[in-house]
């Protein structure tokens, strides 16, 4: 089975369009989104509508949860979030907020005899950062009752093996932190072969259109510039 895993679109519809175009050329069996459809970017309704229209399997991210709660429940109280959170809450249609509210927080599948757990942050918390250097990762993977853990939230993709277990982070479609203004996602190929094939995809998109739309809507300069630099 060939699966495209996307996440952290963060209201960036131009990045999502380009990534879905690339996925459509990869002959995948299904697409799974690990959440954070909204927040930061200027197109929350367009992104949710596209995910719904494509019937993409989707989890709830920490920013999605905070927008539903209308508070800093699962996100940091920063200068950018003090703008982005209320703006997104105000902009997002009621039907799309309801969609986010009812998303699950994890997904467990058994594929070709391998147990795969999909989460946004970690198996423990929706907003836990499983960055590659997180000292808790070894304990989390040791206690994991699955063969594969697929996560998001850090916006930086990587693949790391822990004995017979595999940890995969798919990066970010719409708000990269890789030092380049490119979208990232992951393709998993799970067969009867014990080895799971993984491919991190980095995709160029028209980020200047996102910048222009954000500027037109009065977004803070540091937030606008982050789309150009691929940094937080």
N, C-alpha and C positions, 0 to 999 in steps of 0.2 A: 504494500500500500504506500502510495506517495502522497505526503501531506505538506501543504504550504502553511506555515505558522507566521501570523502577523500580529502586531500589537502596537500600542502606544501611538495611535494615529493622531491623537490630540488635535482634532478639528482642522486637519490639514488635508483638504479634499484633493488638491493637486497631486500630493505625494501618494495618496491612496489610489487615485486613478492610474497613475503610472505603475505602481506596484501590482495592481490587479491585471493590468495589461501584460506585465511580465509573467505573472503566474499563469495567465491563460495560455501562454506559449510553452509552458513547462509540462503540460499533460499530467497534471496532478489529479488525484482522486477526490480530494476535498480540501477545503480551507478552514483553518481554525484560528479565531482571533482571541488573544489573551487579554483583551480589555484596554481601558483608557482610550475610548473613542473620542472623548471630549477633553476640554481644558486647553489653555494656552493659545490655540489657533483661532482663526476667524470664521471657520465653517462648521460649527457643531451640528447643525440640522442636516446639512448636506452629507456629512460623513455618516451619521446614523441612518439616514435614508438609504444610502448606498449599501451599507451593511445589511439592512433589512431587505432591500430589493434583491440582493444576491443570495439571500437566505444563508448567510455565513454563520456557522456555529460560533457563538461568542460568549466569553466570560466577562464578568464585571471587574473593572480595574479600580484602583484606589481613588483616582480622580473622578471617575464615574460615580463612585459611592459618595464622595464629598459633595458633588453637584446635587445628587439626590437629597442629601442631608442639609444642603445649603449651609455648610460650616466646615471648619478646618479639622474635620473628624479624622481624615486619613491622609491629609496633605500638610506640608509645612506652611507655617504662617510667614510668608516672605513678601517682599514688596511686589514682586510679579504676581504672586497668587492673590494678593489683596486686590489686584485689578482683575485678574483672570477669572477667579471664582465667581464673584458677583456678576461679571459681564456674561459669563457662560450661563449662569442660572437664569438671568434675565432673557437671554437670547434663545435658549432652548425651548422648543415647543413642549407643551404638556404631554402629548402622546410620546414624544421621544424620551422625555424624562421617565415616563412610566416604563418604557422599554428598558432603559438602563436599570431602573429599580428592580426589575424582575429577572435580570441576568443571574446565572449561577456564579459561584466564586471558584469552582474547580470542575474538572472533567477527568474522569478516569476511563480509559479504554484498554481493552486487551486486543492486541493486533499480532497475528501470527505467533501466539503464545507468549508475547511480551506485554507486561503491564506498563502502561504509559500514563503518567499523571500530568495534567496541564493545570497551571496556576498562573496568577498574575505576578504576585510578589514571591511568596514562598508557601510551602504546605502549612506553615504556622500562622502567617499574617499576610493580609492582602497588600500591605505596604512595606513589607520587609525587603530590603535590597540584598539580593544574592549576587553581589558583585564578585568577580573572579577571585579577589583576594580576601573575601569575607571568611573570618576564622571559624564561623559557625557552620560552614558548608559541609565539612567532613562529618560532623555530628548529624546534620540533617540528612545527608545521603546515607549514612550508616543506619539510621532509623527509618529510612524510606521503605515503605512496603510496595515498591514498584521497581521495575527495571530501569525506567527512564523518567526523569523529571524535566519538564519543559516549562520555562518561566520567562518573565519579561521584566518590566519595571525599571531596570537600570539604564535602558536605552543603549547599552553597549553589548553587542553580540559576542558569544563565545561558545565553545564546546569543550567539555572537560570530563574525563573519565575517572571514576572512583571504583577500582576493581572491576567487577562485572556490571556496574551501574554507570549510567550516562546522564550528565547534566547539560542541558542546552538552554541558552538564552538567545532569544530571537532578535534582540535589538529594538529598533523603533522605526516605524514607517514615517511618522510625521514630525518628530522632534529629536533628531539625532544628537548624540553627544560623542561622536567619533572623531571630531575635529574636521569634518567635511560636511557639506550641506547635502548629504545623500541619504536616502531611505535604506533601511536594511530589513531583511526578513530571512527565514530559514526554510529549507526544504528537507524533510525527513523521508527516507525510503526504508520501510520496514518490511522485510521478507522473512522467509524461513532461515535465511543465513543468520548466524549469531551476531554478526557485525551489522550495525545500523548505519546506513549511509547518511551523512549530513552535509549540507551545503549552505554556507552563509552567502546570501545574495546582497550585493550593494548596488543600488539603482539610482541613477541620476533622474532628477525631475525638475520642473520649472519653478524652482524655489523663489525666483524673483516675483512670480505672480502672487505667491503667499505673502511675501514682503510687502508688495504694493497694496494688497487687500488689508493687511494688518495696519499699515500706515493710514489708509483711508478711514479706518474705523477707530483711529486714535489710540492704538496700542502703544505701550511704553517702549521707548527706544531700545533698552537692553533686550527686551523680548523680541522685537523686530530683528535686531542684529543677530540674535542667536540662530535664526534660520540661515543666515549667510555664512556663519562661522562653524556651525555644527558643534557648538559648545553650549553649556548651560548658561 
